[in-house]
């Protein structure tokens, strides 16, 4: 995962973007300047503020669905296999775009990712 200011993020009405990192002190990340319709500003701000959590969630999704027992469960269930593959591929594509880092095609996984291994 690339490095970025930890979340969650919040955008204040004046356009300031703040990080409220878990267990840390709030810090200003930047200031947003908006063009376009006023009614779109809140929606755009929410997308930006939620992007950190979304990126982290997609990373965790790819970690979980690449575990051998989950791969087997998805592949062995015709009822959910096709839709699951589509969702996983969409998540992989978005995660690659956001991080700029290659994400292995499912069901492969990053051999260096040891987050779920027992110690």
N, C-alpha and C positions, 0 to 999 in steps of 0.2 A: 504494500500500500504506500502511496506517496505521502509525504508529510504535509500537513495542513493544520491550521489552527483548530484545536479540539472544539467539539460542540458540547452541548447544544448552542446554536446561534439564535440570536433575536435581533430583529431590526426595529429600531425605535422610530416613532413618527417623523423625527427630523432627518431620517435617512442614515443615522449611525448604525453600523453593524457591530454587535457585541458578541463575544464568546463568553459563555457561562460554563466553563469546563468543569466537569464533575470533580468535586473536591478542591477546586481552585478558585481564585478570585476572578471576578469579571474583568474582561479586558476588551478594549475597542479594537476591532479587526480592521475597520475601514468606514468609509462613508459612501453611500449610494446616491447617485443623482438619477432621477427618474425623468423619462420623457414619455409621452403618450397620455392615455386617458387616466384621470385620477382614480377611477374605479378599478383599474387594473393594477395599481401600485400595491395594494394589500396582497393580492394573489401572487404577484411577482416576488414580493418580499417573503412570503411564506415558502415559495419554492426554493429560494436561495437559502433561507434559514434552515429548511429541512434537508438540504442536500448532504450535509455531513452525516446525519443519522441514516439517511437513505443509502449512502455509499457504504457505511459500516454494515448496514443490514444486508446489502447485496453480497458483500464480502463473506459475511457469516453464512448466508444462504448457500453460496458456492462451496464453502467448507463442509457444511453438513450434507448437502446432496451428493458430494463426491466421496462420501464414506462408503466402503464396500457393501455394508448391509442395506444402506439406503438405495444405492445403485441397483442392487438385486431386487429390492422391493418394487422399485419403479419399473424395471425391465420385466418383471414377472407379472405385472398387472396390466393387461391390455386395456382395461377401462380407464386407467390414468396415465399410461405411458406416453401417448402422443401429446397430450396437453402438457404434461410435466416437462417433456423435452422442449416444447416451445417456450414455456416459462423460463426454464433454465437457460436456454440459448439467449433469450431476451435479456435476462439478468447478466449473463456473461458479456454480451455486447455492450450494454450500458456501463458495466464496471470497467471494461477496457477503455471506453471513451472517456470516462471520468478520470481514471487513474493514469492513462497513457501507458499502462503496463499490460503485457500479454497475459491473458488468462487461458489456461488449457481448455480445450474443448471437452465437454462433458462426455463420458464419465471420468476422464483423466483428471488428475489433481496435481498440484504443485508438490513435487517430492521433497521440497525443502520446508514445507509448512508442517510444523510439528505441534500446532496448538492443541490438537485433541489426543495426542499421545500421552499415556500415563507416565508419571515420573518415577 
